[in-house]
């Protein structure tokens, strides 16, 4: 049975602005409903892999191997900074101008997948977060982590879809305002850069 505390906490974590949220919002605003749906699926797919990694113990390996963790982490930092630069140039996975050539849903989903898979802290998060809401009974541990993790993944997908659809709903109005688009592009680039720098900084 899922506790109200878990549902509320998970919702707050999922809904809080992060790389996946920013990517999905920007994609919905720049490319519309279908693209935002692809972005949400891609970001959630990475979450599924991180949950799987936690289940098989890869998170513990990443935590124990400082070198491996740093390699994955800095690859994520580099990708976030790349997104920030490309967003300002409006030539990367996130675009804010009506594109003459449609970006395929698969490529859009892949961008979101790469963005989230290069953050090893997500798998570490599952290891730290999910046990707080488990009974501690070894016989039920697998079923519980599947239920909790599955709920978190489904919640991620639903929230991201809602974000993307809301962004695409106001897309036409915002696209007509060049000043608004310029500032949104800058804010999105700044968000990606900030997240990259935060990922790069050592834990305090």
KACORUR-V229531 format. One record per residue. RES is the residue in three letters. SS is DSSP state (alpha for helix, beta for strand, coil for the rest). OMEGA is omega in whole degrees, 0 to 359 (NA if undefined). BURIAL is b if it has 9 or more other C-alpha atoms within 8 Angstrom, else e. Layout:
# KACORUR-V229531
res->RES ss->SS omega->OMEGA burial->BURIAL
res->RES ss->SS omega->OMEGA burial->BURIAL
This chain:
# KACORUR-V229531
res->UNK ss->coil omega->180 burial->e
res->UNK ss->coil omega->181 burial->e
res->UNK ss->coil omega->176 burial->e
res->UNK ss->alpha omega->180 burial->e
res->UNK ss->alpha omega->179 burial->e
res->UNK ss->alpha omega->182 burial->b
res->UNK ss->alpha omega->181 burial->b
res->UNK ss->alpha omega->181 burial->e
res->UNK ss->alpha omega->180 burial->e
res->UNK ss->alpha omega->180 burial->b
res->UNK ss->alpha omega->179 burial->b
res->UNK ss->alpha omega->180 burial->e
res->UNK ss->alpha omega->182 burial->e
res->UNK ss->alpha omega->185 burial->b
res->UNK ss->alpha omega->181 burial->b
res->UNK ss->coil omega->180 burial->e
res->UNK ss->coil omega->177 burial->e
res->UNK ss->coil omega->183 burial->e
res->UNK ss->alpha omega->180 burial->b
res->UNK ss->alpha omega->179 burial->b
res->UNK ss->alpha omega->181 burial->b
res->UNK ss->alpha omega->181 burial->b
res->UNK ss->alpha omega->181 burial->b
res->UNK ss->alpha omega->178 burial->b
res->UNK ss->alpha omega->182 burial->b
res->UNK ss->alpha omega->179 burial->b
res->UNK ss->alpha omega->178 burial->b
res->UNK ss->alpha omega->180 burial->b
res->UNK ss->alpha omega->184 burial->b
res->UNK ss->alpha omega->189 burial->b
res->UNK ss->alpha omega->174 burial->b
res->UNK ss->coil omega->189 burial->b
res->UNK ss->alpha omega->183 burial->b
res->UNK ss->alpha omega->180 burial->b
res->UNK ss->alpha omega->180 burial->b
res->UNK ss->alpha omega->177 burial->b
res->UNK ss->alpha omega->177 burial->b
res->UNK ss->alpha omega->179 burial->b
res->UNK ss->alpha omega->180 burial->b
res->UNK ss->alpha omega->179 burial->b
res->UNK ss->alpha omega->179 burial->b
res->UNK ss->alpha omega->179 burial->b
res->UNK ss->alpha omega->180 burial->b
res->UNK ss->alpha omega->178 burial->b
res->UNK ss->alpha omega->177 burial->b
res->UNK ss->alpha omega->178 burial->b
res->UNK ss->alpha omega->177 burial->b
res->UNK ss->alpha omega->179 burial->b
res->UNK ss->alpha omega->178 burial->b
res->UNK ss->alpha omega->177 burial->b
res->UNK ss->alpha omega->177 burial->b
res->UNK ss->alpha omega->178 burial->e
res->UNK ss->alpha omega->179 burial->b
res->UNK ss->alpha omega->182 burial->b
res->UNK ss->alpha omega->183 burial->e
res->UNK ss->alpha omega->175 burial->e
res->UNK ss->coil omega->180 burial->e
res->UNK ss->alpha omega->178 burial->b
res->UNK ss->alpha omega->179 burial->b
res->UNK ss->alpha omega->178 burial->b
res->UNK ss->alpha omega->179 burial->e
res->UNK ss->alpha omega->181 burial->b
res->UNK ss->alpha omega->182 burial->b
res->UNK ss->alpha omega->182 burial->e
res->UNK ss->coil omega->182 burial->e
res->UNK ss->alpha omega->182 burial->e
res->UNK ss->alpha omega->180 burial->e
res->UNK ss->alpha omega->180 burial->e
res->UNK ss->alpha omega->181 burial->b
res->UNK ss->alpha omega->179 burial->e
res->UNK ss->alpha omega->180 burial->e
res->UNK ss->alpha omega->182 burial->b
res->UNK ss->alpha omega->183 burial->b
res->UNK ss->alpha omega->171 burial->b
res->UNK ss->alpha omega->176 burial->b
res->UNK ss->alpha omega->178 burial->b
res->UNK ss->alpha omega->181 burial->b
res->UNK ss->alpha omega->181 burial->b
res->UNK ss->alpha omega->178 burial->b
res->UNK ss->alpha omega->178 burial->b
res->UNK ss->alpha omega->175 burial->b
res->UNK ss->alpha omega->178 burial->e
res->UNK ss->alpha omega->180 burial->b
res->UNK ss->alpha omega->181 burial->b
res->UNK ss->alpha omega->182 burial->b
res->UNK ss->alpha omega->177 burial->b
res->UNK ss->alpha omega->176 burial->b
res->UNK ss->alpha omega->179 burial->b
res->UNK ss->alpha omega->179 burial->e
res->UNK ss->coil omega->181 burial->b
res->UNK ss->coil omega->184 burial->e
res->UNK ss->coil omega->181 burial->b
res->UNK ss->coil omega->178 burial->b
res->UNK ss->coil omega->181 burial->b
res->UNK ss->coil omega->184 burial->b
res->UNK ss->coil omega->175 burial->b
res->UNK ss->coil omega->177 burial->e
res->UNK ss->coil omega->184 burial->e
res->UNK ss->coil omega->177 burial->e
res->UNK ss->coil omega->177 burial->e
res->UNK ss->coil omega->184 burial->e
res->UNK ss->coil omega->176 burial->e
res->UNK ss->coil omega->185 burial->e
res->UNK ss->coil omega->177 burial->e
res->UNK ss->alpha omega->181 burial->b
res->UNK ss->alpha omega->179 burial->e
res->UNK ss->alpha omega->179 burial->e
res->UNK ss->alpha omega->178 burial->b
res->UNK ss->alpha omega->180 burial->b
res->UNK ss->alpha omega->178 burial->b
res->UNK ss->alpha omega->178 burial->b
res->UNK ss->alpha omega->179 burial->b
res->UNK ss->alpha omega->180 burial->b
res->UNK ss->alpha omega->182 burial->b
res->UNK ss->alpha omega->183 burial->b
res->UNK ss->alpha omega->183 burial->b
res->UNK ss->alpha omega->181 burial->b
res->UNK ss->coil omega->174 burial->b
res->UNK ss->coil omega->183 burial->b
res->UNK ss->coil omega->180 burial->b
res->UNK ss->alpha omega->180 burial->e
res->UNK ss->alpha omega->178 burial->b
res->UNK ss->alpha omega->175 burial->b
res->UNK ss->alpha omega->179 burial->b
res->UNK ss->alpha omega->180 burial->e
res->UNK ss->alpha omega->180 burial->b
res->UNK ss->alpha omega->182 burial->b
res->UNK ss->alpha omega->189 burial->e
res->UNK ss->alpha omega->188 burial->e
res->UNK ss->alpha omega->181 burial->b
res->UNK ss->alpha omega->179 burial->b
res->UNK ss->alpha omega->184 burial->e
res->UNK ss->alpha omega->179 burial->e
res->UNK ss->coil omega->185 burial->b
res->UNK ss->coil omega->183 burial->e
res->UNK ss->coil omega->179 burial->e
res->UNK ss->coil omega->182 burial->e
res->UNK ss->alpha omega->182 burial->e
res->UNK ss->alpha omega->182 burial->e
res->UNK ss->alpha omega->189 burial->b
res->UNK ss->alpha omega->182 burial->b
res->UNK ss->alpha omega->180 burial->e
res->UNK ss->alpha omega->181 burial->e
res->UNK ss->alpha omega->182 burial->b
res->UNK ss->alpha omega->176 burial->b
res->UNK ss->alpha omega->180 burial->e
res->UNK ss->alpha omega->181 burial->e
res->UNK ss->alpha omega->180 burial->b
res->UNK ss->alpha omega->178 burial->b
res->UNK ss->alpha omega->177 burial->b
res->UNK ss->alpha omega->179 burial->e
res->UNK ss->alpha omega->180 burial->b
res->UNK ss->alpha omega->180 burial->b
res->UNK ss->alpha omega->178 burial->e
res->UNK ss->alpha omega->177 burial->b
res->UNK ss->alpha omega->181 burial->b
res->UNK ss->alpha omega->182 burial->b
res->UNK ss->alpha omega->181 burial->e
res->UNK ss->alpha omega->180 burial->b
res->UNK ss->alpha omega->177 burial->b
res->UNK ss->alpha omega->179 burial->b
res->UNK ss->alpha omega->177 burial->e
res->UNK ss->alpha omega->183 burial->b
res->UNK ss->alpha omega->180 burial->b
res->UNK ss->alpha omega->177 burial->b
res->UNK ss->alpha omega->179 burial->b
res->UNK ss->alpha omega->181 burial->b
res->UNK ss->alpha omega->180 burial->b
res->UNK ss->alpha omega->181 burial->b
res->UNK ss->coil omega->186 burial->b
res->UNK ss->alpha omega->185 burial->b
res->UNK ss->alpha omega->181 burial->e
res->UNK ss->alpha omega->183 burial->e
res->UNK ss->alpha omega->181 burial->b
res->UNK ss->alpha omega->180 burial->b
res->UNK ss->coil omega->182 burial->e
res->UNK ss->coil omega->184 burial->e
res->UNK ss->alpha omega->179 burial->e
res->UNK ss->alpha omega->179 burial->e
res->UNK ss->alpha omega->180 burial->b
res->UNK ss->alpha omega->179 burial->b
res->UNK ss->alpha omega->181 burial->e
res->UNK ss->alpha omega->178 burial->e
res->UNK ss->alpha omega->177 burial->e
res->UNK ss->alpha omega->180 burial->b
res->UNK ss->alpha omega->180 burial->b
res->UNK ss->alpha omega->179 burial->e
res->UNK ss->alpha omega->178 burial->b
res->UNK ss->alpha omega->179 burial->b
res->UNK ss->alpha omega->179 burial->b
res->UNK ss->alpha omega->178 burial->b
res->UNK ss->alpha omega->180 burial->b
res->UNK ss->alpha omega->180 burial->b
res->UNK ss->alpha omega->179 burial->e
res->UNK ss->alpha omega->177 burial->b
res->UNK ss->alpha omega->180 burial->b
res->UNK ss->alpha omega->178 burial->b
res->UNK ss->alpha omega->178 burial->e
res->UNK ss->alpha omega->182 burial->b
res->UNK ss->alpha omega->183 burial->b
res->UNK ss->coil omega->177 burial->e
res->UNK ss->coil omega->178 burial->e
res->UNK ss->coil omega->178 burial->e
res->UNK ss->coil omega->NA burial->e
